[in-house]
Amino acid sequence: MHFARVLGPLVATAKIPSLSGYRLSWIEPTDARGRPLGDPLVAVDPGQYGRGEWVYFVTSREASLPLRDPFCAVDAAIVGKVDRVDLEGGTQIVAAEDPTGARAAAGGVHAVADVAVAGPDGAP
Amino acid sequence: MILARVTGSVTSADKDPELAAYKLLVVQPLGLDDEPDGDELIAIDRVDAGVGDHVLVVKEGNAARQITGRDRVPLQAVVVGVVDHVDWLAGEER
């Protein structure tokens, strides 16, 4: 699984029947600190995560396993939301609690990619 | 399988029900000479590995389904061993 930030929903009215009822999201992979990493992609989003949320996704054949039809034609699926990552040396990366709030409106996609980084003593 | 190092852990309360039982680790794949090689990934832990451990990671969905015994677990990467040491041909020997 890989980390990603949800950039926003992607709407496709005409789609194959096995995808009907599922939300599609445009996501940007990140590293374990929430920094952008690589090209954006579209993933099916059964958990309906919001814009700006820090999530993780699975690719290839396993992406269809959370769906009704386990042989559905998808190659990426969001399977969970990150609350916090604890890294070596006591560094904590905490996902923003309200990624869709005022900060997101003011700064666009990359503002919502901000994460709080705390040192071993909890100071930013 | 690949050699990797555990660099962190992920806290996630909201996840696919098939993943609910598993601890999630951040693992950094390693190349020769212990250097990071490629992007970090999230793997489930089956051997009680800790941050800093060198580990063996399987990166294949069917293996993940066999190890967990769940045929619909949306997962590819599983930490399946803690590596004690690796012997390899170094430098000119290679």
Backbone of each chain as ProteinMPNN parsed JSONL, in Angstrom:
{"seq_chain_A": "MHFARVLGPLVATAKIPSLSGYRLSWIEPTDARGRPLGDPLVAVDPGQYGRGEWVYFVTSREASLPLRDPFCAVDAAIVGKVDRVDLEGGTQIVAAEDPTGARAAAGGVHAVADVAVAGPDGAP", "coords_chain_A": {"N_chain_A": [[0.846, -1.184, 0.0], [0.319, 2.326, -0.474], [0.976, 5.735, 0.446], [-1.246, 8.547, 0.024], [-2.674, 11.706, -0.998], [-5.95, 12.926, -1.032], [-7.096, 14.593, -3.77], [-9.496, 15.37, -4.819], [-12.962, 14.685, -5.771], [-13.773, 12.699, -8.68], [-15.947, 12.837, -11.284], [-17.81, 10.576, -13.107], [-20.279, 9.865, -15.131], [-21.172, 7.986, -17.025], [-20.289, 4.779, -16.738], [-18.767, 1.525, -16.312], [-20.99, -1.13, -15.295], [-20.212, -2.491, -12.897], [-18.857, -0.605, -11.5], [-20.725, 1.176, -10.686], [-22.201, 3.334, -8.307], [-19.948, 3.629, -6.804], [-17.602, 5.967, -5.571], [-15.189, 7.899, -7.311], [-11.887, 9.01, -6.924], [-9.48, 11.56, -7.366], [-6.171, 11.27, -6.768], [-3.048, 12.017, -5.105], [0.033, 10.551, -4.845], [2.001, 10.306, -1.823], [4.929, 10.652, 0.309], [5.996, 9.091, 3.416], [5.923, 11.256, 5.051], [4.026, 12.877, 4.128], [4.67, 14.365, 1.922], [4.379, 15.356, -1.494], [4.683, 12.884, -4.077], [5.457, 11.764, -7.002], [3.254, 11.026, -9.843], [-0.198, 12.088, -10.07], [-3.176, 10.013, -9.769], [-6.187, 8.138, -10.519], [-8.389, 6.708, -8.219], [-10.616, 4.179, -7.027], [-12.962, 4.782, -4.447], [-14.151, 3.477, -1.905], [-14.584, 4.136, 0.763], [-15.308, 6.758, 0.764], [-13.704, 9.172, 1.18], [-12.711, 12.521, 2.052], [-11.831, 15.584, 0.308], [-8.441, 16.452, 0.472], [-7.852, 14.691, 2.496], [-5.604, 12.423, 4.115], [-4.617, 9.397, 2.968], [-4.365, 5.806, 2.304], [-3.564, 3.583, -0.375], [-4.228, 0.725, -2.476], [-2.884, -1.113, -5.203], [-3.292, -2.532, -8.537], [-4.422, -5.933, -9.05], [-5.5, -6.354, -6.515], [-6.952, -4.103, -5.966], [-9.598, -4.367, -6.65], [-10.724, -5.929, -4.717], [-12.049, -4.757, -2.411], [-14.527, -4.164, -3.467], [-17.966, -4.784, -4.595], [-17.948, -6.506, -6.774], [-15.441, -8.637, -7.161], [-13.887, -8.908, -9.381], [-13.859, -6.628, -10.731], [-13.054, -4.01, -13.063], [-10.708, -2.277, -12.036], [-7.755, -0.504, -11.016], [-6.701, 0.747, -8.824], [-7.349, 1.419, -5.431], [-8.613, 3.179, -2.651], [-7.975, 2.292, 0.656], [-7.917, 2.996, 3.313], [-7.653, 5.509, 5.95], [-5.156, 7.725, 6.99], [-4.267, 8.435, 10.286], [-2.06, 9.078, 11.787], [1.503, 9.046, 11.524], [4.238, 7.471, 12.878], [7.568, 8.045, 12.979], [11.065, 7.022, 12.753], [13.235, 8.109, 15.375], [11.413, 9.479, 16.831], [9.812, 11.265, 15.482], [6.683, 12.569, 14.66], [4.036, 12.449, 12.368], [1.153, 14.056, 11.903], [-2.062, 13.739, 10.611], [-3.979, 16.361, 9.139], [-6.798, 17.65, 10.878], [-9.004, 18.95, 9.813], [-9.048, 19.001, 6.808], [-10.485, 20.113, 4.757], [-11.121, 22.632, 5.401], [-10.797, 26.218, 5.952], [-8.137, 26.709, 5.253], [-7.658, 25.078, 3.081], [-9.325, 26.194, 1.169], [-8.131, 28.638, 0.803], [-5.57, 28.082, -0.113], [-5.513, 26.127, -2.093], [-4.725, 22.936, -3.556], [-2.134, 22.211, -2.598], [-1.873, 23.411, -0.136], [-3.518, 21.935, 1.513], [-2.036, 19.729, 1.735], [-0.383, 20.073, 3.807], [1.076, 18.893, 6.798], [1.16, 18.325, 10.295], [4.205, 18.359, 11.838], [5.818, 16.931, 14.428], [8.434, 17.096, 16.803], [10.534, 14.917, 18.869], [9.906, 15.857, 21.407], [7.404, 16.771, 21.129], [7.168, 19.321, 20.221], [6.533, 21.613, 17.509]], "CA_chain_A": [[0.0, 0.0, 0.0], [1.068, 3.57, -0.627], [0.313, 6.936, 0.956], [-1.694, 9.528, -0.975], [-3.566, 12.774, -0.569], [-7.113, 13.032, -1.922], [-7.171, 15.921, -4.376], [-10.914, 15.688, -4.983], [-13.729, 13.653, -6.475], [-13.829, 12.699, -10.13], [-17.303, 12.394, -11.615], [-17.984, 9.911, -14.403], [-21.662, 9.369, -15.109], [-21.219, 6.742, -17.804], [-19.183, 3.891, -16.381], [-19.152, 0.124, -16.36], [-21.96, -1.399, -14.223], [-19.631, -2.911, -11.619], [-18.36, 0.587, -10.8], [-21.804, 2.102, -10.333], [-22.361, 3.507, -6.867], [-18.669, 3.919, -6.151], [-16.98, 7.246, -5.826], [-13.827, 7.892, -7.839], [-11.147, 10.175, -6.433], [-8.2, 11.939, -7.963], [-5.274, 11.245, -5.607], [-1.629, 12.281, -5.373], [0.86, 9.787, -3.911], [2.915, 11.063, -0.956], [5.812, 9.799, 1.096], [5.494, 8.856, 4.774], [5.811, 12.555, 5.722], [2.962, 13.634, 3.491], [5.159, 15.191, 0.816], [3.988, 14.799, -2.795], [5.631, 11.899, -4.6], [5.004, 11.123, -8.233], [2.12, 11.522, -10.612], [-1.546, 11.784, -9.585], [-3.914, 8.938, -10.43], [-7.574, 8.024, -10.078], [-8.632, 5.476, -7.466], [-11.97, 4.001, -6.51], [-12.909, 5.255, -3.058], [-15.338, 2.921, -1.236], [-14.765, 4.771, 2.069], [-15.779, 8.131, 0.553], [-12.865, 10.124, 1.903], [-12.892, 13.891, 1.574], [-10.736, 16.326, -0.297], [-7.377, 16.822, 1.392], [-7.547, 13.673, 3.506], [-4.402, 11.604, 3.907], [-5.135, 8.029, 2.887], [-3.451, 4.88, 1.642], [-4.272, 2.87, -1.437], [-3.629, -0.509, -2.974], [-2.963, -1.098, -6.673], [-3.389, -3.751, -9.363], [-5.555, -6.846, -8.908], [-6.066, -6.243, -5.164], [-7.807, -2.919, -5.87], [-11.009, -4.712, -6.826], [-11.199, -6.781, -3.626], [-13.041, -4.144, -1.512], [-15.77, -3.847, -4.183], [-18.955, -5.872, -4.702], [-17.489, -7.437, -7.799], [-13.991, -8.723, -6.944], [-13.164, -8.928, -10.652], [-14.14, -5.34, -11.349], [-11.906, -3.453, -13.794], [-10.051, -1.115, -11.429], [-6.354, -0.807, -10.689], [-6.261, 1.444, -7.611], [-8.452, 1.633, -4.492], [-8.264, 3.7, -1.334], [-8.435, 1.298, 1.62], [-7.912, 3.495, 4.692], [-7.289, 6.9, 6.194], [-4.039, 7.847, 7.928], [-4.408, 9.386, 11.388], [-0.753, 9.507, 12.282], [2.638, 8.187, 11.224], [5.347, 7.62, 13.825], [8.81, 7.687, 12.286], [12.278, 6.867, 13.553], [13.703, 9.314, 16.054], [10.33, 10.12, 17.573], [9.056, 12.216, 14.665], [5.278, 12.206, 14.436], [3.348, 13.201, 11.326], [-0.268, 13.934, 12.23], [-2.91, 14.215, 9.516], [-4.799, 17.523, 9.49], [-8.14, 17.23, 11.279], [-10.024, 19.54, 8.954], [-8.329, 19.352, 5.589], [-11.328, 20.828, 3.794], [-11.481, 23.919, 5.992], [-10.436, 27.488, 5.338], [-6.798, 26.638, 4.684], [-7.747, 24.456, 1.77], [-9.962, 27.14, 0.256], [-7.202, 29.728, 0.533], [-4.304, 27.723, -0.73], [-5.58, 25.092, -3.119], [-4.381, 21.554, -3.266], [-0.914, 21.954, -1.842], [-2.04, 23.834, 1.246], [-4.122, 20.849, 2.28], [-1.048, 18.67, 1.917], [0.378, 20.347, 5.028], [0.842, 18.017, 7.935], [1.867, 18.804, 11.48], [5.367, 17.534, 12.147], [6.241, 17.184, 15.807], [9.688, 16.468, 17.195], [10.4, 13.947, 19.958], [9.312, 16.472, 22.586], [6.064, 17.215, 20.798], [7.181, 20.683, 19.684], [6.515, 21.598, 16.055]], "C_chain_A": [[0.881, 1.233, 0.0], [0.262, 4.729, -0.041], [-0.153, 7.814, -0.2], [-2.558, 10.584, -0.31], [-4.727, 12.805, -1.55], [-7.179, 14.463, -2.459], [-8.627, 16.336, -4.567], [-11.632, 14.6, -5.749], [-13.616, 13.802, -7.99], [-15.192, 12.115, -10.495], [-17.317, 11.797, -13.014], [-19.37, 9.286, -14.397], [-21.777, 8.05, -15.858], [-20.018, 5.896, -17.404], [-19.669, 2.46, -16.379], [-20.026, -0.207, -15.142], [-21.312, -1.764, -12.885], [-19.027, -1.741, -10.844], [-19.483, 1.502, -10.34], [-21.981, 2.134, -8.822], [-21.063, 3.783, -6.148], [-18.154, 5.293, -6.554], [-15.581, 7.022, -6.403], [-13.127, 9.146, -7.339], [-9.818, 10.317, -7.16], [-7.239, 12.036, -6.774], [-3.836, 11.501, -6.039], [-0.796, 11.48, -4.377], [1.745, 10.707, -3.068], [3.907, 10.085, -0.339], [5.24, 9.692, 2.521], [5.403, 10.139, 5.59], [4.745, 13.427, 5.089], [3.425, 14.519, 2.352], [4.811, 14.538, -0.518], [5.101, 13.948, -3.399], [5.015, 11.306, -5.867], [3.69, 11.65, -8.775], [0.779, 11.157, -9.987], [-2.186, 10.646, -10.381], [-5.349, 8.938, -9.908], [-7.758, 6.675, -9.391], [-10.106, 5.387, -7.101], [-11.904, 4.183, -4.997], [-14.134, 4.756, -2.279], [-15.608, 3.584, 0.116], [-15.21, 6.219, 1.985], [-15.002, 9.15, 1.369], [-12.921, 11.491, 1.234], [-11.628, 14.473, 0.97], [-9.708, 16.695, 0.767], [-7.024, 15.735, 2.392], [-6.332, 12.839, 3.087], [-4.821, 10.14, 4.022], [-4.026, 7.091, 2.423], [-4.249, 4.038, 0.669], [-3.493, 1.647, -1.868], [-3.821, -0.51, -4.491], [-3.153, -2.508, -7.228], [-4.575, -4.639, -8.977], [-6.268, -6.674, -7.552], [-7.011, -5.049, -5.027], [-9.287, -3.268, -6.001], [-11.563, -5.485, -5.627], [-12.174, -6.088, -2.66], [-14.404, -3.913, -2.178], [-16.703, -5.057, -4.21], [-18.464, -6.959, -5.64], [-15.961, -7.546, -7.701], [-13.192, -8.884, -8.237], [-13.432, -7.661, -11.45], [-12.867, -4.752, -11.978], [-11.399, -2.161, -13.162], [-8.61, -1.497, -11.119], [-5.819, -0.004, -9.509], [-7.484, 1.666, -6.726], [-7.909, 2.172, -3.176], [-8.819, 2.726, -0.299], [-8.367, 1.778, 3.07], [-7.434, 4.923, 4.769], [-6.175, 6.931, 7.237], [-4.41, 8.841, 9.028], [-3.04, 9.963, 11.751], [0.315, 8.526, 11.804], [3.731, 8.492, 12.243], [6.619, 7.139, 13.152], [9.952, 7.535, 13.272], [12.657, 8.179, 14.205], [12.596, 10.071, 16.758], [9.533, 11.135, 16.78], [7.641, 11.696, 14.428], [4.697, 13.076, 13.336], [1.855, 12.987, 11.558], [-1.086, 14.505, 11.08], [-3.76, 15.381, 10.003], [-6.221, 17.062, 9.822], [-9.221, 17.759, 10.355], [-9.397, 19.97, 7.63], [-9.174, 20.132, 4.601], [-11.725, 22.211, 4.305], [-10.923, 25.117, 5.246], [-9.065, 27.447, 4.666], [-6.841, 26.095, 3.267], [-8.31, 25.439, 0.757], [-8.968, 28.229, -0.139], [-6.029, 29.28, -0.327], [-4.351, 26.66, -1.799], [-5.02, 23.777, -2.628], [-3.171, 21.413, -2.358], [-0.978, 22.443, -0.407], [-2.624, 22.696, 2.085], [-3.143, 19.699, 2.452], [-0.188, 18.919, 3.156], [0.061, 19.316, 6.101], [1.633, 18.579, 9.103], [3.007, 17.839, 11.778], [5.846, 17.888, 13.544], [7.552, 16.457, 16.072], [9.462, 15.51, 18.35], [9.74, 14.541, 21.204], [7.921, 17.014, 22.315], [6.025, 18.625, 20.239], [7.167, 20.645, 18.153], [7.901, 21.848, 15.45]], "O_chain_A": [[2.038, 1.191, 0.419], [-0.968, 4.706, -0.034], [0.46, 7.829, -1.268], [-3.095, 10.388, 0.78], [-4.522, 12.722, -2.76], [-7.303, 15.419, -1.694], [-8.954, 17.52, -4.486], [-11.004, 13.701, -6.308], [-13.393, 14.897, -8.506], [-15.539, 11.018, -10.058], [-16.892, 12.431, -13.98], [-19.598, 8.282, -13.722], [-22.408, 7.108, -15.378], [-18.874, 6.247, -17.693], [-20.874, 2.215, -16.438], [-19.83, 0.368, -14.071], [-21.826, -1.376, -11.836], [-18.72, -1.875, -9.659], [-19.226, 2.503, -9.672], [-21.92, 1.105, -8.15], [-21.085, 4.144, -4.971], [-18.257, 5.713, -7.707], [-14.884, 6.078, -6.029], [-13.715, 10.227, -7.334], [-9.148, 9.344, -7.506], [-7.484, 12.821, -5.859], [-3.456, 11.24, -7.181], [-0.907, 11.708, -3.173], [2.186, 11.756, -3.538], [3.756, 8.868, -0.444], [4.129, 10.151, 2.785], [4.869, 10.128, 6.699], [4.578, 14.585, 5.47], [2.655, 15.345, 1.861], [4.929, 13.322, -0.669], [6.287, 14.246, -3.257], [4.146, 10.438, -5.791], [3.101, 12.588, -8.239], [0.619, 10.066, -9.441], [-1.791, 10.357, -11.51], [-5.675, 9.659, -8.965], [-7.341, 5.638, -9.907], [-10.763, 6.406, -6.89], [-10.931, 3.795, -4.351], [-15.056, 5.529, -2.022], [-16.751, 3.594, 0.572], [-15.465, 6.849, 3.011], [-15.58, 9.9, 2.156], [-13.144, 11.61, 0.029], [-10.529, 13.934, 1.104], [-10.063, 17.191, 1.836], [-6.003, 15.835, 3.072], [-6.078, 12.593, 1.908], [-5.322, 9.71, 5.061], [-2.897, 7.516, 2.18], [-5.444, 3.807, 0.854], [-2.284, 1.54, -1.66], [-4.806, 0.028, -4.998], [-3.169, -3.504, -6.505], [-5.631, -4.124, -8.611], [-7.486, -6.83, -7.46], [-7.789, -4.985, -4.075], [-10.14, -2.531, -5.506], [-12.776, -5.675, -5.539], [-13.057, -6.758, -2.127], [-15.347, -3.501, -1.503], [-16.309, -6.181, -3.901], [-18.549, -8.152, -5.35], [-15.259, -6.627, -8.122], [-11.965, -8.986, -8.202], [-13.259, -7.621, -12.668], [-11.758, -4.969, -11.489], [-11.634, -1.075, -13.691], [-8.289, -2.677, -10.976], [-4.625, -0.056, -9.216], [-8.542, 2.058, -7.219], [-6.898, 1.7, -2.656], [-9.995, 2.366, -0.357], [-8.731, 1.026, 3.975], [-6.893, 5.479, 3.813], [-6.249, 6.237, 8.251], [-4.821, 9.963, 8.736], [-2.89, 11.162, 11.987], [0.063, 7.326, 11.692], [4.098, 9.65, 12.439], [6.737, 5.966, 12.796], [9.835, 7.867, 14.451], [12.423, 9.247, 13.64], [12.811, 11.186, 17.234], [8.663, 11.805, 17.337], [7.436, 10.543, 14.048], [4.846, 14.297, 13.36], [1.353, 11.871, 11.425], [-0.835, 15.622, 10.626], [-4.211, 15.388, 11.149], [-6.779, 16.2, 9.143], [-10.237, 17.099, 10.137], [-9.238, 21.162, 7.368], [-8.63, 20.756, 3.689], [-12.569, 22.88, 3.707], [-10.616, 25.037, 4.057], [-8.859, 28.079, 3.63], [-6.152, 26.587, 2.374], [-7.835, 25.513, -0.376], [-8.965, 28.688, -1.281], [-5.555, 30.034, -1.177], [-3.313, 26.319, -2.367], [-4.868, 23.551, -1.427], [-3.174, 20.586, -1.446], [-0.236, 21.962, 0.449], [-2.25, 22.525, 3.245], [-3.397, 18.785, 3.238], [0.64, 18.082, 3.517], [-1.092, 18.922, 6.279], [2.657, 19.234, 8.912], [2.787, 16.64, 11.948], [6.235, 19.027, 13.802], [7.749, 15.332, 15.614], [8.324, 15.308, 18.773], [9.093, 13.825, 21.968], [7.322, 17.65, 23.182], [4.964, 19.09, 19.822], [7.737, 19.729, 17.561], [8.047, 21.865, 14.228]]}, "seq_chain_B": "MILARVTGSVTSADKDPELAAYKLLVVQPLGLDDEPDGDELIAIDRVDAGVGDHVLVVKEGNAARQITGRDRVPLQAVVVGVVDHVDWLAGEER", "coords_chain_B": {"N_chain_B": [[10.647, -11.567, -2.892], [11.71, -8.803, -0.882], [14.472, -7.005, 0.602], [14.181, -4.834, 3.311], [13.87, -1.898, 5.42], [12.356, -1.161, 8.507], [10.816, 1.866, 8.95], [8.886, 3.239, 10.26], [5.584, 3.512, 11.809], [2.067, 3.195, 11.127], [-0.827, 4.821, 12.188], [-4.179, 4.126, 12.0], [-7.466, 4.446, 12.215], [-9.695, 4.234, 10.688], [-10.386, 2.072, 8.325], [-10.406, -0.353, 5.623], [-12.516, -3.093, 6.423], [-11.377, -5.627, 6.19], [-8.75, -5.196, 6.724], [-8.607, -4.596, 9.34], [-7.508, -6.015, 11.5], [-4.774, -5.757, 11.482], [-1.451, -4.583, 12.144], [0.116, -1.725, 10.809], [3.044, -1.02, 9.019], [5.629, 1.274, 8.043], [7.792, 0.677, 5.463], [11.055, 0.806, 4.122], [12.398, 0.02, 1.114], [15.558, -1.587, 0.467], [18.725, -1.291, -1.189], [21.807, -2.687, -2.494], [24.531, -2.46, -0.171], [22.998, -1.389, 1.815], [21.592, 0.941, 1.258], [18.784, 3.181, 0.857], [16.365, 2.263, -1.574], [14.25, 3.117, -3.862], [10.696, 3.882, -3.382], [9.088, 4.326, -0.17], [6.851, 1.964, 1.363], [3.651, 0.772, 2.588], [3.213, -1.859, 4.764], [1.728, -4.843, 6.137], [2.295, -6.279, 9.36], [3.574, -9.367, 10.322], [5.316, -10.5, 12.038], [6.007, -9.225, 14.365], [7.777, -7.026, 14.018], [9.965, -4.206, 14.567], [10.54, -0.605, 14.605], [13.416, 0.286, 12.803], [14.305, -2.287, 12.403], [15.724, -4.652, 10.108], [14.028, -6.182, 7.536], [12.201, -8.825, 5.853], [10.237, -8.583, 3.076], [7.308, -9.507, 1.48], [5.854, -8.91, -1.639], [3.276, -9.285, -2.955], [0.035, -9.982, -3.979], [-1.348, -12.459, -3.859], [0.216, -13.967, -2.163], [-0.137, -12.445, 0.132], [-2.823, -12.946, 0.633], [-2.771, -15.671, 1.192], [-1.162, -15.715, 3.511], [-2.642, -14.233, 5.343], [-4.96, -15.63, 5.323], [-7.274, -14.659, 4.286], [-9.416, -14.209, 1.671], [-10.192, -11.888, 0.459], [-8.623, -9.749, 1.158], [-7.454, -6.511, 0.763], [-4.518, -6.065, -0.207], [-0.977, -6.047, -0.613], [1.647, -6.013, 0.409], [3.568, -7.647, 2.828], [5.225, -8.004, 5.898], [7.341, -10.566, 6.453], [9.5, -11.61, 7.766], [12.191, -11.124, 10.12], [15.315, -9.888, 9.496], [18.413, -11.253, 10.261], [21.147, -11.27, 9.408], [22.877, -10.562, 6.319], [24.799, -12.143, 3.892], [26.891, -11.231, 1.328], [28.482, -10.877, -1.942], [30.914, -8.5, -1.995], [32.033, -5.362, -3.409], [34.795, -5.782, -5.57], [34.535, -8.467, -5.807], [32.106, -8.959, -6.854]], "CA_chain_B": [[10.704, -10.845, -1.633], [12.735, -7.765, -0.866], [15.047, -6.587, 1.88], [13.743, -3.468, 3.616], [14.049, -1.499, 6.81], [11.148, -0.547, 9.06], [11.132, 3.256, 9.297], [7.82, 3.872, 11.024], [4.309, 2.79, 11.907], [0.93, 4.013, 10.711], [-2.052, 4.7, 12.978], [-5.314, 4.313, 11.1], [-8.659, 3.863, 12.833], [-10.725, 4.069, 9.665], [-9.813, 1.348, 7.194], [-11.196, -1.453, 5.111], [-12.688, -4.083, 7.499], [-10.463, -6.77, 6.007], [-7.422, -4.819, 7.226], [-8.777, -4.099, 10.707], [-6.76, -6.757, 12.509], [-3.338, -5.754, 11.251], [-0.592, -3.425, 12.388], [0.694, -1.238, 9.553], [4.396, -0.488, 9.143], [6.258, 1.916, 6.892], [9.054, -0.003, 5.176], [11.874, 1.406, 3.065], [13.196, -0.994, 0.408], [16.998, -1.327, 0.491], [19.556, -1.864, -2.24], [23.089, -3.162, -1.995], [25.188, -1.518, 0.734], [22.08, -0.874, 2.821], [21.064, 2.255, 0.899], [17.382, 3.18, 0.415], [16.227, 2.021, -3.002], [12.829, 3.189, -4.228], [9.78, 4.563, -2.462], [8.569, 3.613, 0.996], [5.506, 1.439, 1.208], [2.99, 0.35, 3.819], [3.069, -3.317, 4.8], [1.26, -5.344, 7.428], [3.355, -6.935, 10.117], [3.208, -10.69, 10.825], [6.43, -11.071, 12.815], [6.341, -8.304, 15.458], [8.959, -6.23, 13.691], [9.938, -2.868, 15.145], [11.236, 0.44, 13.859], [14.853, 0.062, 12.739], [14.614, -3.668, 12.011], [15.803, -5.076, 8.711], [12.972, -7.176, 7.384], [11.933, -9.465, 4.575], [8.878, -8.169, 2.718], [6.743, -10.1, 0.274], [5.074, -7.865, -2.303], [2.446, -9.971, -3.941], [-1.296, -10.089, -3.393], [-1.77, -13.827, -3.562], [0.943, -14.346, -0.951], [-0.792, -11.759, 1.247], [-4.082, -13.651, 0.923], [-2.435, -16.948, 1.85], [-0.618, -15.473, 4.847], [-3.705, -13.754, 6.235], [-6.092, -16.539, 5.27], [-8.462, -13.902, 3.863], [-9.314, -14.169, 0.213], [-10.52, -10.578, -0.096], [-7.862, -8.697, 1.837], [-6.887, -5.648, -0.281], [-3.189, -5.93, 0.358], [0.087, -6.739, -1.336], [2.94, -6.079, 1.087], [3.536, -8.249, 4.166], [6.521, -8.274, 6.522], [7.293, -11.991, 6.767], [10.665, -12.065, 8.519], [13.169, -10.143, 10.596], [16.593, -10.354, 8.951], [19.524, -11.169, 11.212], [22.252, -10.724, 8.623], [22.937, -10.947, 4.913], [26.159, -12.26, 3.359], [26.898, -11.106, -0.13], [29.769, -10.544, -2.543], [31.058, -7.047, -1.969], [33.058, -4.724, -4.223], [35.345, -6.408, -6.776], [34.13, -9.871, -5.875], [30.807, -9.092, -7.48]], "C_chain_B": [[11.813, -9.813, -1.707], [13.261, -7.564, 0.554], [14.637, -5.135, 2.11], [14.044, -3.157, 5.067], [12.759, -0.848, 7.274], [11.502, 0.867, 9.512], [10.013, 3.923, 10.087], [6.597, 2.982, 11.134], [3.178, 3.754, 11.595], [-0.237, 3.741, 11.651], [-3.22, 5.046, 12.074], [-6.53, 3.635, 11.701], [-9.692, 3.481, 11.772], [-10.105, 3.376, 8.46], [-10.732, 0.23, 6.757], [-11.309, -2.541, 6.191], [-11.748, -5.284, 7.388], [-9.059, -6.479, 6.562], [-7.429, -4.516, 8.714], [-7.841, -4.762, 11.714], [-5.255, -6.5, 12.474], [-2.649, -4.44, 11.583], [0.074, -3.033, 11.066], [2.068, -0.619, 9.814], [4.795, 0.258, 7.874], [7.584, 1.205, 6.668], [9.748, 0.655, 3.989], [12.679, 0.303, 2.385], [14.672, -0.591, 0.373], [17.673, -1.961, -0.716], [20.818, -2.445, -1.637], [23.683, -2.078, -1.111], [24.193, -0.794, 1.632], [21.468, 0.494, 2.494], [19.597, 2.147, 0.509], [17.307, 3.052, -1.099], [14.742, 2.004, -3.342], [11.994, 3.775, -3.112], [9.362, 3.666, -1.298], [7.199, 3.028, 0.673], [4.954, 1.016, 2.557], [2.769, -1.16, 3.731], [2.423, -3.714, 6.117], [2.376, -6.177, 8.055], [2.862, -8.281, 10.633], [4.273, -11.274, 11.729], [6.851, -10.173, 13.978], [7.634, -7.544, 15.205], [8.811, -4.844, 14.312], [10.698, -1.885, 14.28], [12.746, 0.206, 13.949], [15.228, -1.347, 12.302], [14.787, -3.794, 10.493], [14.83, -6.229, 8.549], [12.898, -7.709, 5.957], [10.473, -9.148, 4.255], [8.462, -8.877, 1.441], [5.788, -9.071, -0.316], [4.197, -8.491, -3.372], [1.107, -10.288, -3.286], [-1.708, -11.501, -3.025], [-1.052, -14.35, -2.314], [0.281, -13.708, 0.263], [-2.093, -12.462, 1.623], [-3.813, -14.979, 1.623], [-2.0, -16.726, 3.292], [-1.718, -15.057, 5.817], [-4.865, -14.732, 6.302], [-7.384, -15.848, 4.872], [-8.4, -13.716, 2.36], [-9.744, -12.835, -0.386], [-9.786, -9.454, 0.632], [-7.172, -7.832, 0.767], [-5.465, -5.219, 0.065], [-2.181, -6.639, -0.514], [1.339, -6.955, -0.499], [2.799, -6.604, 2.516], [4.97, -8.442, 4.657], [6.484, -9.708, 7.025], [8.514, -12.489, 7.527], [11.495, -10.898, 9.007], [14.536, -10.688, 10.214], [17.681, -10.178, 10.003], [20.78, -10.653, 10.519], [22.168, -11.253, 7.21], [24.403, -11.049, 4.528], [26.086, -12.101, 1.854], [28.282, -10.736, -0.612], [29.867, -9.034, -2.593], [32.126, -6.6, -2.951], [33.47, -5.534, -5.428], [34.91, -7.861, -6.92], [32.892, -10.053, -6.746], [30.962, -9.234, -8.984]], "O_chain_B": [[12.743, -9.94, -2.504], [12.611, -7.895, 1.545], [14.736, -4.306, 1.205], [14.424, -4.034, 5.843], [12.139, -0.08, 6.538], [12.38, 1.052, 10.355], [10.171, 5.057, 10.54], [6.571, 1.86, 10.629], [3.306, 4.965, 11.771], [-0.599, 2.589, 11.889], [-3.256, 6.113, 11.461], [-6.63, 2.408, 11.705], [-10.457, 2.532, 11.941], [-9.393, 3.997, 7.671], [-11.709, -0.093, 7.432], [-10.305, -2.883, 6.816], [-11.375, -5.88, 8.398], [-8.285, -7.397, 6.832], [-6.386, -4.215, 9.294], [-7.429, -4.126, 12.684], [-4.532, -6.977, 13.349], [-3.175, -3.353, 11.346], [0.534, -3.887, 10.307], [2.23, 0.202, 10.717], [4.358, -0.082, 6.775], [8.411, 1.133, 7.577], [9.118, 1.01, 2.994], [13.554, -0.292, 3.013], [15.0, 0.591, 0.264], [17.26, -3.014, -1.201], [20.899, -2.669, -0.43], [23.371, -0.9, -1.282], [24.49, 0.28, 2.154], [20.885, 1.132, 3.37], [19.188, 1.156, -0.095], [18.095, 3.663, -1.82], [14.06, 1.0, -3.136], [12.5, 4.121, -2.045], [9.292, 2.442, -1.415], [6.481, 3.538, -0.186], [5.686, 0.915, 3.542], [2.213, -1.668, 2.757], [2.553, -2.999, 7.111], [3.261, -6.696, 7.375], [1.838, -8.339, 11.313], [4.158, -12.424, 12.151], [7.942, -10.345, 14.523], [8.484, -7.439, 16.089], [7.703, -4.366, 14.551], [11.405, -2.269, 13.348], [13.283, -0.04, 15.029], [16.359, -1.577, 11.873], [14.097, -3.139, 9.711], [14.823, -7.155, 9.36], [13.441, -7.136, 5.012], [9.582, -9.412, 5.062], [9.179, -8.849, 0.441], [5.014, -8.439, 0.404], [4.377, -8.236, -4.563], [1.06, -10.803, -2.169], [-2.346, -11.717, -1.995], [-1.633, -15.08, -1.512], [0.148, -14.347, 1.307], [-2.427, -12.56, 2.804], [-4.541, -15.366, 2.537], [-2.416, -17.457, 4.19], [-1.726, -15.478, 6.974], [-5.671, -14.676, 7.231], [-8.47, -16.384, 5.093], [-7.45, -13.136, 1.835], [-9.675, -12.655, -1.602], [-10.285, -8.331, 0.708], [-6.398, -8.347, -0.04], [-5.252, -4.12, 0.577], [-2.466, -7.69, -1.088], [2.027, -7.962, -0.666], [2.017, -6.08, 3.309], [5.82, -8.969, 3.939], [5.698, -10.04, 7.912], [8.572, -13.661, 7.899], [11.509, -9.827, 8.401], [14.88, -11.817, 10.565], [17.851, -9.096, 10.564], [21.407, -9.705, 10.992], [21.494, -12.244, 6.931], [25.177, -10.134, 4.809], [25.297, -12.772, 1.189], [29.147, -10.338, 0.169], [29.006, -8.365, -3.165], [33.025, -7.37, -3.29], [32.625, -5.939, -6.227], [34.916, -8.416, -8.019], [32.649, -11.126, -7.299], [29.968, -9.359, -9.698]]}, "name": "protein", "num_of_chains": 2, "seq": "MHFARVLGPLVATAKIPSLSGYRLSWIEPTDARGRPLGDPLVAVDPGQYGRGEWVYFVTSREASLPLRDPFCAVDAAIVGKVDRVDLEGGTQIVAAEDPTGARAAAGGVHAVADVAVAGPDGAPMILARVTGSVTSADKDPELAAYKLLVVQPLGLDDEPDGDELIAIDRVDAGVGDHVLVVKEGNAARQITGRDRVPLQAVVVGVVDHVDWLAGEER"}
